[in-house]
Amino acid sequence: MLQIVTGDPRPIARQITDGIKRQIAGGGLAPGDALPSVRGLAQQLGINPNTVAKAYAELTAEGWLLARSGLGLFVAEQRQRLSDAERERRFGEAVDRFVSDVIGLDYAQQTILDRVAAELSHYANKKTA
């Protein structure tokens, strides 16, 4: 379901949240789908269960996941999870980080835009917030 990359500068919990969000946005996980238990995913990834619990808690707080008492975690129905102002703030931060990361790679602007468009095309039929 997910892969953890040891050379990735993002913390492991962030890799988990990003990976699950990407799977939901891409349709790999649909509303109502069950997620592995904290211990199950931790064992699968070979990481500390507290790290998985932290990622799951963040995803639940943001409305990506729904906890059903005694049953586990499930993908929540799609809805706007953040206020417009928060969405804009996070979008701005993400764009700034992206530009900072790629500016030194010396690619032509059109190459960068084409690559981003290709990546986003995987999510063209899905609306996420």
NULUM-83313 format. One record per residue (C-alpha): x negated, y negated, z; residue number from 1; residue in three letters. Coordinates in steps of 0.05 Angstrom, whole numbers, plus 5000, padded with zeros to 4 digits. Example, Ala and Ser with C-alpha at 12.3 -4.5 7.8 and 13.67 -1.06 7.14 Angstrom:
<pts>
+------+-------+------+------+------+
: east : north :   up : resi : resn :
+------+-------+------+------+------+
: 4754 :  5090 : 5156 :    1 :  ala :
: 4727 :  5021 : 5143 :    2 :  ser :
+------+-------+------+------+------+
</pts>
This chain:
<pts>
+------+-------+------+------+------+
: east : north :   up : resi : resn :
+------+-------+------+------+------+
: 5000 :  5000 : 5000 :    1 :  met :
: 4945 :  4951 : 5019 :    2 :  leu :
: 4870 :  4946 : 5013 :    3 :  gln :
: 4824 :  4910 : 5060 :    4 :  ile :
: 4762 :  4881 : 5028 :    5 :  val :
: 4704 :  4874 : 5077 :    6 :  thr :
: 4670 :  4819 : 5036 :    7 :  gly :
: 4733 :  4777 : 5033 :    8 :  asp :
: 4725 :  4711 : 5072 :    9 :  pro :
: 4797 :  4716 : 5096 :   10 :  arg :
: 4809 :  4749 : 5163 :   11 :  pro :
: 4837 :  4819 : 5159 :   12 :  ile :
: 4905 :  4797 : 5186 :   13 :  ala :
: 4909 :  4745 : 5131 :   14 :  arg :
: 4892 :  4797 : 5078 :   15 :  gln :
: 4950 :  4839 : 5104 :   16 :  ile :
: 5000 :  4781 : 5104 :   17 :  thr :
: 4978 :  4759 : 5035 :   18 :  asp :
: 4981 :  4830 : 5008 :   19 :  gly :
: 5051 :  4842 : 5035 :   20 :  ile :
: 5076 :  4775 : 5009 :   21 :  lys :
: 5047 :  4790 : 4941 :   22 :  arg :
: 5081 :  4858 : 4939 :   23 :  gln :
: 5148 :  4828 : 4959 :   24 :  ile :
: 5141 :  4772 : 4907 :   25 :  ala :
: 5121 :  4821 : 4853 :   26 :  gly :
: 5178 :  4869 : 4868 :   27 :  gly :
: 5134 :  4925 : 4895 :   28 :  gly :
: 5172 :  4918 : 4960 :   29 :  leu :
: 5246 :  4905 : 4956 :   30 :  ala :
: 5294 :  4878 : 5009 :   31 :  pro :
: 5311 :  4934 : 5057 :   32 :  gly :
: 5247 :  4973 : 5044 :   33 :  asp :
: 5215 :  4999 : 5108 :   34 :  ala :
: 5143 :  4981 : 5125 :   35 :  leu :
: 5095 :  5030 : 5158 :   36 :  pro :
: 5091 :  5026 : 5233 :   37 :  ser :
: 5037 :  4984 : 5264 :   38 :  val :
: 4998 :  5045 : 5284 :   39 :  arg :
: 5010 :  5079 : 5218 :   40 :  gly :
: 4984 :  5021 : 5176 :   41 :  leu :
: 4926 :  5010 : 5223 :   42 :  ala :
: 4906 :  5082 : 5217 :   43 :  gln :
: 4915 :  5081 : 5141 :   44 :  gln :
: 4870 :  5019 : 5136 :   45 :  leu :
: 4821 :  5040 : 5190 :   46 :  gly :
: 4832 :  4976 : 5231 :   47 :  ile :
: 4854 :  4955 : 5300 :   48 :  asn :
: 4930 :  4961 : 5311 :   49 :  pro :
: 4930 :  4891 : 5343 :   50 :  asn :
: 4909 :  4862 : 5275 :   51 :  thr :
: 4968 :  4895 : 5240 :   52 :  val :
: 5014 :  4873 : 5297 :   53 :  ala :
: 4990 :  4801 : 5288 :   54 :  lys :
: 5003 :  4803 : 5213 :   55 :  ala :
: 5072 :  4834 : 5222 :   56 :  tyr :
: 5090 :  4782 : 5274 :   57 :  ala :
: 5071 :  4725 : 5227 :   58 :  glu :
: 5110 :  4755 : 5170 :   59 :  leu :
: 5171 :  4765 : 5215 :   60 :  thr :
: 5166 :  4694 : 5241 :   61 :  ala :
: 5163 :  4667 : 5170 :   62 :  glu :
: 5224 :  4708 : 5150 :   63 :  gly :
: 5190 :  4758 : 5103 :   64 :  trp :
: 5204 :  4817 : 5148 :   65 :  leu :
: 5263 :  4836 : 5192 :   66 :  leu :
: 5253 :  4876 : 5256 :   67 :  ala :
: 5309 :  4926 : 5271 :   68 :  arg :
: 5306 :  4948 : 5343 :   69 :  ser :
: 5286 :  5021 : 5347 :   70 :  gly :
: 5282 :  5028 : 5271 :   71 :  leu :
: 5220 :  4988 : 5252 :   72 :  gly :
: 5205 :  4932 : 5203 :   73 :  leu :
: 5240 :  4921 : 5137 :   74 :  phe :
: 5233 :  4871 : 5080 :   75 :  val :
: 5282 :  4815 : 5092 :   76 :  ala :
: 5332 :  4790 : 5041 :   77 :  glu :
: 5302 :  4735 : 4998 :   78 :  gln :
: 5317 :  4664 : 5022 :   79 :  arg :
: 5281 :  4599 : 5027 :   80 :  gln :
: 5236 :  4613 : 5087 :   81 :  arg :
: 5205 :  4544 : 5096 :   82 :  leu :
: 5230 :  4473 : 5095 :   83 :  ser :
: 5216 :  4433 : 5032 :   84 :  asp :
: 5165 :  4390 : 5070 :   85 :  ala :
: 5129 :  4452 : 5096 :   86 :  glu :
: 5130 :  4484 : 5028 :   87 :  arg :
: 5099 :  4421 : 4997 :   88 :  glu :
: 5046 :  4417 : 5052 :   89 :  arg :
: 5025 :  4489 : 5043 :   90 :  arg :
: 5026 :  4483 : 4968 :   91 :  phe :
: 4980 :  4423 : 4971 :   92 :  gly :
: 4932 :  4459 : 5018 :   93 :  glu :
: 4931 :  4521 : 4973 :   94 :  ala :
: 4917 :  4479 : 4911 :   95 :  val :
: 4861 :  4442 : 4947 :   96 :  asp :
: 4829 :  4507 : 4969 :   97 :  arg :
: 4835 :  4537 : 4900 :   98 :  phe :
: 4804 :  4477 : 4866 :   99 :  val :
: 4748 :  4476 : 4917 :  100 :  ser :
: 4735 :  4550 : 4905 :  101 :  asp :
: 4734 :  4548 : 4829 :  102 :  val :
: 4704 :  4479 : 4814 :  103 :  ile :
: 4633 :  4505 : 4822 :  104 :  gly :
: 4643 :  4565 : 4777 :  105 :  leu :
: 4635 :  4522 : 4715 :  106 :  asp :
: 4695 :  4547 : 4676 :  107 :  tyr :
: 4732 :  4504 : 4626 :  108 :  ala :
: 4796 :  4476 : 4654 :  109 :  gln :
: 4838 :  4512 : 4602 :  110 :  gln :
: 4806 :  4579 : 4620 :  111 :  thr :
: 4826 :  4568 : 4693 :  112 :  ile :
: 4896 :  4547 : 4675 :  113 :  leu :
: 4905 :  4607 : 4629 :  114 :  asp :
: 4881 :  4654 : 4683 :  115 :  arg :
: 4928 :  4624 : 4735 :  116 :  val :
: 4986 :  4628 : 4685 :  117 :  ala :
: 4971 :  4701 : 4671 :  118 :  ala :
: 4970 :  4717 : 4746 :  119 :  glu :
: 5035 :  4679 : 4758 :  120 :  leu :
: 5069 :  4715 : 4699 :  121 :  ser :
: 5071 :  4778 : 4742 :  122 :  his :
: 5121 :  4741 : 4787 :  123 :  tyr :
: 5160 :  4705 : 4733 :  124 :  ala :
: 5226 :  4739 : 4748 :  125 :  asn :
: 5218 :  4732 : 4823 :  126 :  lys :
: 5231 :  4669 : 4862 :  127 :  lys :
: 5194 :  4663 : 4928 :  128 :  thr :
: 5192 :  4609 : 4979 :  129 :  ala :
+------+-------+------+------+------+
</pts>
